[in-house]
Amino acid sequence: MTPTGVVVCARHAASEHFGFVFLEVGKFDKAEDRLESMMDKWMFTLKNMSRLLERPVELQERIFRKVFEAARIAAFTREELDEYTNDMMTENDRKNAIDYARKLGREEGMAEGEKRGIERGIQSVAERMLESGMAPDTIAALTGLSQLQVNEIQESQEGHY
């Protein structure tokens, strides 16, 4: 028996880096209020899982929540398991649809933001070109703006002075 009360039945080294430890779960006799180490908690869980109606307060680590949830599912009837599986598939489908919509929304938002940034940059350059005295038709040719757009920029500048 180890200092933690775990009964080791046998040890076998399969190689230098890998081995087996055989434990006698049935001989583990610590009460749930005396569990100290993770080994104690695992031994207690393995020995008592079939009689526990709910997870003891001493087993609040996330791994034990998962173990007890798996045990709850394992006890389902065929009908309950089918219903649970369908519910999980529906939930996964819903989550995937939301994730996909978010991804598309981000991509569309990024594309729209990039387009607006380019448009604002071109407008800013056109404004500086006008301020430097460059001819509107030259500005239109260099920036790709229409003559009408350049004229509107020029009119808005004249309104600010």
QUIPEMO-V151745 format. One record per pair of residues at least 24 apart in sequence whose C-alpha atoms are under 10 Angstrom apart, sorted by the first residue. I is the first residue (numbers start at 1). J is the second residue. If there is no record, write none. Layout:
i: {I | I}
j: {J | J}
This chain:
i: {1 | 1 | 4 | 4 | 4 | 4 | 4 | 4 | 4 | 5 | 5 | 5 | 5 | 5 | 5 | 6 | 6 | 6 | 6 | 6 | 7 | 32 | 32 | 32 | 32 | 33 | 33 | 34 | 35 | 119 | 123 | 123 | 123 | 124 | 126 | 126 | 126 | 127 | 127 | 127 | 127 | 130 | 130 | 131}
j: {27 | 28 | 28 | 30 | 35 | 36 | 37 | 39 | 40 | 29 | 30 | 35 | 39 | 40 | 43 | 30 | 39 | 40 | 43 | 44 | 43 | 56 | 57 | 58 | 59 | 57 | 58 | 58 | 59 | 145 | 149 | 150 | 153 | 153 | 150 | 153 | 154 | 153 | 154 | 156 | 157 | 154 | 157 | 157}
